[in-house]
Amino acid sequence: MPKHFKLRTYQRIMLCGTSYYLSEDFLGKGTVWDISSGGWRIQGDHQVKLGMKLTLRMEFLEEKTPLEVEEAVVQWVSGKDFGIQIRKIRQSAAKRLERLIGHHLCVLP
């Protein structure tokens, strides 16, 4: 059981997409299950470590071009699942991410 409760800053949506994540040493592929404008939950094929810096590229069915995150940091790891915090993203990509999240928030029952 967690020792403390942390209130999330960003609203999260359940959205499945393919993600590629790159470190200095490897290129991994995974499925994103949970996104917000501040971070994502990914189930990957390559093990990551807490604090590792990654570059991300995510492909959505609704979008023609992938969404790119210049820098993300691994916040937690549980087996092949891990969470990242977005640290550096271009303004145009951040706006696309916000639109995508907003669209899915509006269509949820």
MIKELO-31604 format. One record per residue: residue number from 1; residue in one letter; x, z, y negated of N, C-alpha, C, O, CB in turn. Coordinates in steps of 0.02 Angstrom, whole numbers, padded with zeros to 5 digits. Glycine has a CB too. Layout:
+------+--------+--------+--------+--------+--------+--------+--------+--------+--------+--------+--------+--------+--------+--------+--------+--------+
! mido ! dodren !   n.px !   n.pz !   n.py !  ca.px !  ca.pz !  ca.py !   c.px !   c.pz !   c.py !   o.px !   o.pz !   o.py !  cb.px !  cb.pz !  cb.py !
+------+--------+--------+--------+--------+--------+--------+--------+--------+--------+--------+--------+--------+--------+--------+--------+--------+
!  NUM !      a !      X !      Z !      Y !      X !      Z !      Y !      X !      Z !      Y !      X !      Z !      Y !      X !      Z !      Y !
...
+------+--------+--------+--------+--------+--------+--------+--------+--------+--------+--------+--------+--------+--------+--------+--------+--------+
This chain:
+------+--------+--------+--------+--------+--------+--------+--------+--------+--------+--------+--------+--------+--------+--------+--------+--------+
! mido ! dodren !   n.px !   n.pz !   n.py !  ca.px !  ca.pz !  ca.py !   c.px !   c.pz !   c.py !   o.px !   o.pz !   o.py !  cb.px !  cb.pz !  cb.py !
+------+--------+--------+--------+--------+--------+--------+--------+--------+--------+--------+--------+--------+--------+--------+--------+--------+
!    1 !      m !  00041 !  00000 !  00059 !  00000 !  00000 !  00000 !  00044 !  00000 ! -00063 !  00092 !  00038 ! -00066 ! -00047 !  00060 !  00000 !
!    2 !      p !  00028 ! -00042 ! -00112 !  00069 ! -00045 ! -00173 !  00070 !  00022 ! -00209 !  00021 !  00059 ! -00210 !  00043 ! -00099 ! -00220 !
!    3 !      k !  00127 !  00036 ! -00238 !  00135 !  00099 ! -00275 !  00107 !  00095 ! -00346 !  00093 !  00146 ! -00377 !  00208 !  00119 ! -00278 !
!    4 !      h !  00100 !  00034 ! -00371 !  00074 !  00025 ! -00439 !  00030 ! -00037 ! -00442 !  00034 ! -00081 ! -00400 !  00132 !  00019 ! -00490 !
!    5 !      f ! -00012 ! -00039 ! -00492 ! -00058 ! -00095 ! -00503 ! -00035 ! -00133 ! -00564 ! -00022 ! -00104 ! -00616 ! -00131 ! -00071 ! -00511 !
!    6 !      k ! -00029 ! -00199 ! -00556 ! -00008 ! -00241 ! -00613 ! -00064 ! -00290 ! -00629 ! -00084 ! -00330 ! -00587 !  00058 ! -00279 ! -00596 !
!    7 !      l ! -00089 ! -00287 ! -00689 ! -00141 ! -00332 ! -00713 ! -00111 ! -00401 ! -00724 ! -00060 ! -00408 ! -00758 ! -00174 ! -00305 ! -00777 !
!    8 !      r ! -00143 ! -00453 ! -00697 ! -00118 ! -00521 ! -00706 ! -00133 ! -00545 ! -00777 ! -00187 ! -00532 ! -00804 ! -00149 ! -00569 ! -00654 !
!    9 !      t ! -00085 ! -00580 ! -00806 ! -00092 ! -00606 ! -00873 ! -00132 ! -00671 ! -00874 ! -00166 ! -00686 ! -00923 ! -00024 ! -00617 ! -00904 !
!   10 !      y ! -00127 ! -00711 ! -00820 ! -00156 ! -00777 ! -00818 ! -00212 ! -00780 ! -00766 ! -00209 ! -00747 ! -00715 ! -00103 ! -00830 ! -00804 !
!   11 !      q ! -00262 ! -00821 ! -00780 ! -00316 ! -00832 ! -00733 ! -00292 ! -00879 ! -00678 ! -00261 ! -00931 ! -00693 ! -00378 ! -00861 ! -00768 !
!   12 !      r ! -00305 ! -00862 ! -00615 ! -00282 ! -00901 ! -00558 ! -00339 ! -00941 ! -00527 ! -00397 ! -00920 ! -00528 ! -00250 ! -00856 ! -00506 !
!   13 !      i ! -00321 ! -00999 ! -00499 ! -00370 ! -01038 ! -00462 ! -00340 ! -01056 ! -00394 ! -00279 ! -01063 ! -00387 ! -00390 ! -01102 ! -00501 !
!   14 !      m ! -00383 ! -01064 ! -00345 ! -00362 ! -01087 ! -00280 ! -00363 ! -01163 ! -00281 ! -00416 ! -01194 ! -00289 ! -00408 ! -01059 ! -00222 !
!   15 !      l ! -00306 ! -01193 ! -00274 ! -00300 ! -01266 ! -00278 ! -00243 ! -01287 ! -00232 ! -00187 ! -01262 ! -00239 ! -00289 ! -01290 ! -00351 !
!   16 !      c ! -00257 ! -01332 ! -00188 ! -00207 ! -01354 ! -00139 ! -00172 ! -01416 ! -00165 ! -00204 ! -01464 ! -00187 ! -00239 ! -01367 ! -00070 !
!   17 !      g ! -00106 ! -01417 ! -00161 ! -00067 ! -01474 ! -00181 !  00001 ! -01472 ! -00148 !  00022 ! -01420 ! -00124 ! -00061 ! -01478 ! -00257 !
!   18 !      t !  00036 ! -01528 ! -00148 !  00103 ! -01532 ! -00119 !  00155 ! -01519 ! -00173 !  00150 ! -01545 ! -00229 !  00115 ! -01601 ! -00086 !
!   19 !      s !  00204 ! -01478 ! -00156 !  00256 ! -01460 ! -00204 !  00324 ! -01472 ! -00174 !  00335 ! -01459 ! -00114 !  00248 ! -01388 ! -00227 !
!   20 !      y !  00370 ! -01495 ! -00214 !  00440 ! -01500 ! -00195 !  00477 ! -01450 ! -00238 !  00464 ! -01446 ! -00298 !  00469 ! -01573 ! -00204 !
!   21 !      y !  00522 ! -01412 ! -00209 !  00561 ! -01363 ! -00247 !  00635 ! -01372 ! -00233 !  00656 ! -01380 ! -00175 !  00538 ! -01290 ! -00229 !
!   22 !      l !  00673 ! -01371 ! -00286 !  00743 ! -01387 ! -00284 !  00784 ! -01328 ! -00311 !  00770 ! -01302 ! -00365 !  00758 ! -01451 ! -00324 !
!   23 !      s !  00835 ! -01309 ! -00273 !  00884 ! -01260 ! -00297 !  00951 ! -01296 ! -00302 !  00954 ! -01357 ! -00294 !  00888 ! -01196 ! -00251 !
!   24 !      e !  01003 ! -01259 ! -00314 !  01070 ! -01289 ! -00315 !  01091 ! -01312 ! -00245 !  01135 ! -01355 ! -00239 !  01121 ! -01240 ! -00344 !
!   25 !      d !  01060 ! -01282 ! -00193 !  01083 ! -01294 ! -00125 !  01037 ! -01335 ! -00080 !  01060 ! -01359 ! -00028 !  01094 ! -01229 ! -00093 !
!   26 !      f !  00974 ! -01343 ! -00098 !  00927 ! -01376 ! -00052 !  00868 ! -01405 ! -00089 !  00856 ! -01391 ! -00148 !  00903 ! -01327 !  00000 !
!   27 !      l !  00830 ! -01447 ! -00052 !  00766 ! -01473 ! -00074 !  00714 ! -01452 ! -00022 !  00721 ! -01469 !  00037 !  00767 ! -01552 ! -00084 !
!   28 !      g !  00663 ! -01416 ! -00043 !  00611 ! -01394 !  00002 !  00544 ! -01426 ! -00015 !  00534 ! -01451 ! -00071 !  00604 ! -01318 !  00000 !
!   29 !      k !  00499 ! -01426 !  00034 !  00433 ! -01453 !  00024 !  00383 ! -01399 !  00044 !  00393 ! -01364 !  00094 !  00422 ! -01519 !  00064 !
!   30 !      g !  00329 ! -01393 !  00005 !  00280 ! -01342 !  00022 !  00210 ! -01360 ! -00002 !  00199 ! -01412 ! -00032 !  00300 ! -01277 ! -00007 !
!   31 !      t !  00165 ! -01315 !  00012 !  00096 ! -01321 ! -00010 !  00081 ! -01265 ! -00059 !  00092 ! -01207 ! -00046 !  00047 ! -01319 !  00051 !
!   32 !      v !  00055 ! -01285 ! -00117 !  00035 ! -01236 ! -00167 ! -00037 ! -01217 ! -00154 ! -00080 ! -01260 ! -00148 !  00044 ! -01264 ! -00240 !
!   33 !      w ! -00050 ! -01151 ! -00148 ! -00117 ! -01127 ! -00132 ! -00151 ! -01094 ! -00191 ! -00212 ! -01087 ! -00192 ! -00114 ! -01079 ! -00075 !
!   34 !      d ! -00113 ! -01074 ! -00239 ! -00139 ! -01031 ! -00291 ! -00099 ! -01045 ! -00355 ! -00038 ! -01038 ! -00354 ! -00136 ! -00955 ! -00271 !
!   35 !      i ! -00132 ! -01066 ! -00408 ! -00093 ! -01081 ! -00469 ! -00123 ! -01046 ! -00530 ! -00182 ! -01030 ! -00532 ! -00091 ! -01156 ! -00481 !
!   36 !      s ! -00080 ! -01036 ! -00578 ! -00100 ! -01014 ! -00645 ! -00050 ! -01047 ! -00692 ! -00002 ! -01079 ! -00670 ! -00100 ! -00935 ! -00652 !
!   37 !      s ! -00060 ! -01038 ! -00756 ! -00012 ! -01067 ! -00804 !  00053 ! -01027 ! -00806 !  00102 ! -01050 ! -00836 ! -00043 ! -01070 ! -00873 !
!   38 !      g !  00054 ! -00969 ! -00774 !  00114 ! -00928 ! -00773 !  00152 ! -00929 ! -00707 !  00210 ! -00910 ! -00705 !  00096 ! -00858 ! -00789 !
!   39 !      g !  00119 ! -00951 ! -00653 !  00153 ! -00950 ! -00589 !  00111 ! -00979 ! -00533 !  00051 ! -00992 ! -00541 !  00173 ! -00881 ! -00571 !
!   40 !      w !  00143 ! -00990 ! -00475 !  00111 ! -01020 ! -00417 !  00128 ! -00981 ! -00355 !  00179 ! -00947 ! -00352 !  00131 ! -01094 ! -00410 !
!   41 !      r !  00085 ! -00987 ! -00304 !  00100 ! -00963 ! -00237 !  00112 ! -01025 ! -00194 !  00071 ! -01071 ! -00193 !  00040 ! -00919 ! -00207 !
!   42 !      i !  00168 ! -01026 ! -00159 !  00188 ! -01084 ! -00119 !  00203 ! -01062 ! -00048 !  00233 ! -01010 ! -00036 !  00249 ! -01118 ! -00151 !
!   43 !      q !  00182 ! -01104 !  00000 !  00203 ! -01095 !  00069 !  00251 ! -01152 !  00083 !  00231 ! -01210 !  00085 !  00141 ! -01096 !  00120 !
!   44 !      g !  00315 ! -01135 !  00094 !  00366 ! -01187 !  00098 !  00399 ! -01195 !  00166 !  00389 ! -01155 !  00211 !  00418 ! -01173 !  00049 !
!   45 !      d !  00438 ! -01248 !  00171 !  00474 ! -01262 !  00233 !  00547 ! -01240 !  00229 !  00584 ! -01248 !  00278 !  00471 ! -01336 !  00249 !
!   46 !      h !  00568 ! -01213 !  00172 !  00636 ! -01190 !  00164 !  00636 ! -01120 !  00134 !  00602 ! -01107 !  00084 !  00677 ! -01239 !  00118 !
!   47 !      q !  00672 ! -01075 !  00165 !  00673 ! -01005 !  00144 !  00704 ! -00998 !  00074 !  00756 ! -01027 !  00059 !  00712 ! -00962 !  00194 !
!   48 !      v !  00672 ! -00958 !  00032 !  00698 ! -00942 ! -00034 !  00713 ! -00868 ! -00038 !  00693 ! -00829 !  00007 !  00647 ! -00963 ! -00090 !
!   49 !      k !  00747 ! -00847 ! -00090 !  00765 ! -00777 ! -00100 !  00738 ! -00752 ! -00167 !  00731 ! -00791 ! -00214 !  00841 ! -00767 ! -00096 !
!   50 !      l !  00723 ! -00689 ! -00170 !  00701 ! -00657 ! -00230 !  00750 ! -00670 ! -00287 !  00811 ! -00661 ! -00278 !  00692 ! -00581 ! -00219 !
!   51 !      g !  00725 ! -00691 ! -00345 !  00768 ! -00703 ! -00403 !  00797 ! -00773 ! -00406 !  00828 ! -00791 ! -00456 !  00823 ! -00654 ! -00404 !
!   52 !      m !  00788 ! -00813 ! -00354 !  00815 ! -00881 ! -00352 !  00782 ! -00924 ! -00406 !  00721 ! -00919 ! -00416 !  00806 ! -00912 ! -00282 !
!   53 !      k !  00821 ! -00967 ! -00439 !  00794 ! -01013 ! -00488 !  00781 ! -01080 ! -00454 !  00823 ! -01105 ! -00417 !  00844 ! -01022 ! -00548 !
!   54 !      l !  00722 ! -01109 ! -00468 !  00701 ! -01171 ! -00438 !  00676 ! -01220 ! -00491 !  00654 ! -01199 ! -00545 !  00647 ! -01159 ! -00386 !
!   55 !      t !  00680 ! -01284 ! -00476 !  00646 ! -01336 ! -00513 !  00589 ! -01360 ! -00469 !  00598 ! -01368 ! -00408 !  00695 ! -01396 ! -00533 !
!   56 !      l !  00530 ! -01370 ! -00497 !  00471 ! -01387 ! -00458 !  00440 ! -01453 ! -00478 !  00444 ! -01474 ! -00536 !  00419 ! -01332 ! -00464 !
!   57 !      r !  00411 ! -01486 ! -00430 !  00371 ! -01546 ! -00442 !  00309 ! -01540 ! -00398 !  00315 ! -01533 ! -00337 !  00412 ! -01613 ! -00427 !
!   58 !      m !  00250 ! -01544 ! -00429 !  00188 ! -01536 ! -00391 !  00146 ! -01599 ! -00398 !  00138 ! -01627 ! -00452 !  00149 ! -01475 ! -00415 !
!   59 !      e !  00119 ! -01620 ! -00341 !  00075 ! -01679 ! -00338 !  00004 ! -01656 ! -00325 ! -00009 ! -01620 ! -00277 !  00098 ! -01730 ! -00284 !
!   60 !      f ! -00042 ! -01677 ! -00368 ! -00113 ! -01662 ! -00361 ! -00150 ! -01726 ! -00345 ! -00131 ! -01780 ! -00368 ! -00142 ! -01630 ! -00426 !
!   61 !      l ! -00202 ! -01721 ! -00305 ! -00242 ! -01780 ! -00288 ! -00273 ! -01812 ! -00349 ! -00278 ! -01874 ! -00353 ! -00297 ! -01761 ! -00238 !
!   62 !      e ! -00293 ! -01771 ! -00398 ! -00327 ! -01797 ! -00458 ! -00281 ! -01830 ! -00508 ! -00303 ! -01866 ! -00552 ! -00364 ! -01741 ! -00492 !
!   63 !      e ! -00216 ! -01817 ! -00501 ! -00168 ! -01840 ! -00551 ! -00125 ! -01897 ! -00524 ! -00106 ! -01897 ! -00465 ! -00123 ! -01782 ! -00574 !
!   64 !      k ! -00109 ! -01946 ! -00566 ! -00067 ! -02002 ! -00546 !  00007 ! -01984 ! -00545 !  00044 ! -02007 ! -00502 ! -00079 ! -02061 ! -00592 !
!   65 !      t !  00028 ! -01943 ! -00593 !  00098 ! -01924 ! -00597 !  00107 ! -01850 ! -00580 !  00063 ! -01810 ! -00594 !  00127 ! -01939 ! -00667 !
!   66 !      p !  00163 ! -01832 ! -00548 !  00174 ! -01762 ! -00530 !  00185 ! -01719 ! -00592 !  00206 ! -01743 ! -00645 !  00233 ! -01756 ! -00483 !
!   67 !      l !  00170 ! -01655 ! -00584 !  00181 ! -01605 ! -00637 !  00250 ! -01575 ! -00624 !  00264 ! -01553 ! -00568 !  00125 ! -01550 ! -00638 !
!   68 !      e !  00292 ! -01572 ! -00674 !  00360 ! -01547 ! -00665 !  00370 ! -01482 ! -00704 !  00350 ! -01475 ! -00761 !  00411 ! -01598 ! -00688 !
!   69 !      v !  00403 ! -01435 ! -00670 !  00423 ! -01371 ! -00701 !  00498 ! -01370 ! -00699 !  00529 ! -01375 ! -00646 !  00391 ! -01308 ! -00662 !
!   70 !      e !  00528 ! -01363 ! -00758 !  00601 ! -01367 ! -00763 !  00636 ! -01306 ! -00733 !  00689 ! -01312 ! -00703 !  00621 ! -01374 ! -00835 !
!   71 !      e !  00605 ! -01247 ! -00741 !  00635 ! -01187 ! -00712 !  00582 ! -01137 ! -00694 !  00537 ! -01121 ! -00733 !  00686 ! -01156 ! -00760 !
!   72 !      a !  00587 ! -01112 ! -00632 !  00543 ! -01059 ! -00607 !  00587 ! -01010 ! -00570 !  00639 ! -01028 ! -00544 !  00485 ! -01088 ! -00561 !
!   73 !      v !  00565 ! -00947 ! -00568 !  00603 ! -00895 ! -00534 !  00559 ! -00865 ! -00479 !  00500 ! -00849 ! -00490 !  00626 ! -00840 ! -00584 !
!   74 !      v !  00588 ! -00856 ! -00419 !  00552 ! -00826 ! -00363 !  00541 ! -00752 ! -00378 !  00588 ! -00715 ! -00390 !  00592 ! -00836 ! -00297 !
!   75 !      q !  00476 ! -00732 ! -00376 !  00457 ! -00663 ! -00391 !  00446 ! -00620 ! -00329 !  00457 ! -00560 ! -00331 !  00394 ! -00663 ! -00433 !
!   76 !      w !  00424 ! -00652 ! -00275 !  00413 ! -00616 ! -00212 !  00418 ! -00665 ! -00154 !  00408 ! -00725 ! -00163 !  00344 ! -00581 ! -00212 !
!   77 !      v !  00434 ! -00639 ! -00096 !  00441 ! -00679 ! -00035 !  00409 ! -00641 !  00022 !  00421 ! -00582 !  00031 !  00516 ! -00696 ! -00020 !
!   78 !      s !  00368 ! -00676 !  00062 !  00338 ! -00648 !  00122 !  00336 ! -00702 !  00175 !  00290 ! -00743 !  00177 !  00265 ! -00620 !  00108 !
!   79 !      g !  00386 ! -00702 !  00219 !  00392 ! -00756 !  00268 !  00406 ! -00822 !  00233 !  00454 ! -00829 !  00195 !  00330 ! -00760 !  00311 !
!   80 !      k !  00363 ! -00871 !  00247 !  00370 ! -00937 !  00215 !  00332 ! -00942 !  00149 !  00337 ! -00992 !  00114 !  00347 ! -00992 !  00262 !
!   81 !      d !  00293 ! -00890 !  00133 !  00256 ! -00888 !  00070 !  00300 ! -00856 !  00016 !  00337 ! -00809 !  00029 !  00189 ! -00849 !  00077 !
!   82 !      f !  00294 ! -00883 ! -00045 !  00329 ! -00852 ! -00100 !  00292 ! -00866 ! -00165 !  00254 ! -00914 ! -00171 !  00402 ! -00877 ! -00104 !
!   83 !      g !  00304 ! -00824 ! -00214 !  00274 ! -00832 ! -00279 !  00328 ! -00847 ! -00331 !  00382 ! -00819 ! -00329 !  00235 ! -00770 ! -00299 !
!   84 !      i !  00311 ! -00892 ! -00377 !  00359 ! -00909 ! -00430 !  00328 ! -00894 ! -00498 !  00267 ! -00897 ! -00507 !  00380 ! -00983 ! -00425 !
!   85 !      q !  00371 ! -00878 ! -00545 !  00351 ! -00870 ! -00615 !  00382 ! -00929 ! -00653 !  00442 ! -00942 ! -00648 !  00374 ! -00801 ! -00645 !
!   86 !      i !  00340 ! -00963 ! -00690 !  00364 ! -01020 ! -00730 !  00402 ! -00994 ! -00790 !  00376 ! -00953 ! -00828 !  00305 ! -01067 ! -00752 !
!   87 !      r !  00464 ! -01016 ! -00798 !  00505 ! -00995 ! -00853 !  00515 ! -01050 ! -00905 !  00519 ! -01036 ! -00965 !  00572 ! -00972 ! -00828 !
!   88 !      k !  00520 ! -01113 ! -00882 !  00533 ! -01168 ! -00928 !  00493 ! -01229 ! -00906 !  00502 ! -01253 ! -00850 !  00609 ! -01185 ! -00933 !
!   89 !      i !  00449 ! -01253 ! -00951 !  00407 ! -01310 ! -00936 !  00398 ! -01349 ! -01001 !  00389 ! -01319 ! -01054 !  00338 ! -01289 ! -00905 !
!   90 !      r !  00400 ! -01414 ! -00997 !  00389 ! -01455 ! -01057 !  00319 ! -01443 ! -01083 !  00273 ! -01429 ! -01044 !  00400 ! -01530 ! -01042 !
!   91 !      q !  00310 ! -01449 ! -01148 !  00245 ! -01437 ! -01179 !  00192 ! -01483 ! -01151 !  00135 ! -01461 ! -01139 !  00250 ! -01445 ! -01254 !
!   92 !      s !  00208 ! -01546 ! -01140 !  00159 ! -01593 ! -01113 !  00138 ! -01573 ! -01042 !  00079 ! -01579 ! -01025 !  00188 ! -01665 ! -01113 !
!   93 !      a !  00185 ! -01550 ! -01001 !  00168 ! -01527 ! -00933 !  00127 ! -01463 ! -00936 !  00081 ! -01455 ! -00896 !  00233 ! -01516 ! -00892 !
!   94 !      a !  00142 ! -01418 ! -00982 !  00104 ! -01356 ! -00988 !  00032 ! -01371 ! -01008 ! -00015 ! -01339 ! -00984 !  00137 ! -01309 ! -01040 !
!   95 !      k !  00022 ! -01420 ! -01052 ! -00046 ! -01439 ! -01072 ! -00083 ! -01470 ! -01014 ! -00143 ! -01456 ! -01005 ! -00043 ! -01489 ! -01131 !
!   96 !      r ! -00050 ! -01512 ! -00975 ! -00082 ! -01541 ! -00915 ! -00103 ! -01486 ! -00866 ! -00157 ! -01489 ! -00837 ! -00034 ! -01590 ! -00880 !
!   97 !      l ! -00059 ! -01437 ! -00856 ! -00074 ! -01382 ! -00811 ! -00134 ! -01342 ! -00836 ! -00179 ! -01325 ! -00796 ! -00013 ! -01336 ! -00803 !
!   98 !      e ! -00137 ! -01328 ! -00900 ! -00193 ! -01292 ! -00929 ! -00259 ! -01331 ! -00921 ! -00311 ! -01302 ! -00905 ! -00181 ! -01278 ! -01004 !
!   99 !      r ! -00256 ! -01397 ! -00932 ! -00316 ! -01439 ! -00923 ! -00340 ! -01438 ! -00851 ! -00399 ! -01432 ! -00838 ! -00301 ! -01512 ! -00945 !
!  100 !      l ! -00293 ! -01443 ! -00805 ! -00310 ! -01443 ! -00734 ! -00343 ! -01376 ! -00715 ! -00394 ! -01376 ! -00680 ! -00248 ! -01455 ! -00692 !
!  101 !      i ! -00314 ! -01322 ! -00736 ! -00342 ! -01256 ! -00721 ! -00411 ! -01249 ! -00754 ! -00458 ! -01226 ! -00722 ! -00295 ! -01199 ! -00746 !
!  102 !      g ! -00417 ! -01268 ! -00817 ! -00480 ! -01264 ! -00852 ! -00534 ! -01305 ! -00819 ! -00592 ! -01283 ! -00815 ! -00472 ! -01287 ! -00924 !
!  103 !      h ! -00517 ! -01365 ! -00795 ! -00565 ! -01408 ! -00761 ! -00591 ! -01374 ! -00698 ! -00651 ! -01374 ! -00685 ! -00532 ! -01475 ! -00743 !
!  104 !      h ! -00546 ! -01345 ! -00659 ! -00567 ! -01312 ! -00597 ! -00604 ! -01247 ! -00609 ! -00646 ! -01228 ! -00568 ! -00506 ! -01299 ! -00554 !
!  105 !      l ! -00591 ! -01213 ! -00663 ! -00629 ! -01153 ! -00680 ! -00701 ! -01171 ! -00698 ! -00747 ! -01134 ! -00683 ! -00596 ! -01115 ! -00739 !
!  106 !      c ! -00709 ! -01229 ! -00729 ! -00776 ! -01251 ! -00751 ! -00819 ! -01274 ! -00693 ! -00880 ! -01270 ! -00696 ! -00770 ! -01307 ! -00803 !
!  107 !      v ! -00788 ! -01300 ! -00639 ! -00828 ! -01328 ! -00584 ! -00839 ! -01278 ! -00528 ! -00876 ! -01293 ! -00480 ! -00794 ! -01389 ! -00557 !
!  108 !      l ! -00809 ! -01219 ! -00531 ! -00819 ! -01169 ! -00479 ! -00890 ! -01141 ! -00483 ! -00916 ! -01133 ! -00538 ! -00767 ! -01113 ! -00485 !
!  109 !      p ! -00921 ! -01126 ! -00425 ! -00990 ! -01099 ! -00426 ! -00992 ! -01030 ! -00454 ! -01046 ! -01000 ! -00458 ! -01019 ! -01099 ! -00355 !
+------+--------+--------+--------+--------+--------+--------+--------+--------+--------+--------+--------+--------+--------+--------+--------+--------+
